[in-house]
């Protein structure tokens, strides 16, 4: 009886699979182009939000300024509010870095505190910060989101100032109490920034704020130099 014929598939030799190789550098170039597009959108949006405000700035004007399509914008952001939030975060981050640099230039706690205060007062007089962060931020983002983003970027600097001032004394405070001091000071600075921002004479307002907060800091300095006790409810001296 004849043997059954072998299937054609078994007679054809197997060809080894050739691995798929991407074009060198294409992925990197695409990522770089995407990052550049996003940066251009944020740059243009920051300028337009500063000049015209949130309501006065359209997505059409932003994409025209960045020379991209709306599709490119929606690839990176869900809409105008999301783009505004990206601008807000960058303005706040840049401000925090400047204040941090001013703090880092001083070891003395009192000089450090005043340097940080002055850097902050310089920042709040700048048009971009005044418009995006102080004037537009709460309304566009909502108060809770606004506070969350603001604390994320600047609270660490406030805590650094408060820590330096409190550590200058011989008091022992737990972390919770230091946080309370920092939040009180943070609230005072936020109010001070708004006062300067909405003033018709921001430079003069900044000088008054510096004098007022400087006066309070000098009171702390006197307490430290005189070895004053804090109430037992706040701290115990060794």
Beta strands, then each sheet from edge to edge (+ up, - down):
strand 1: 171-172
strand 2: 236-237
sheet 1: 1+ 2-
end
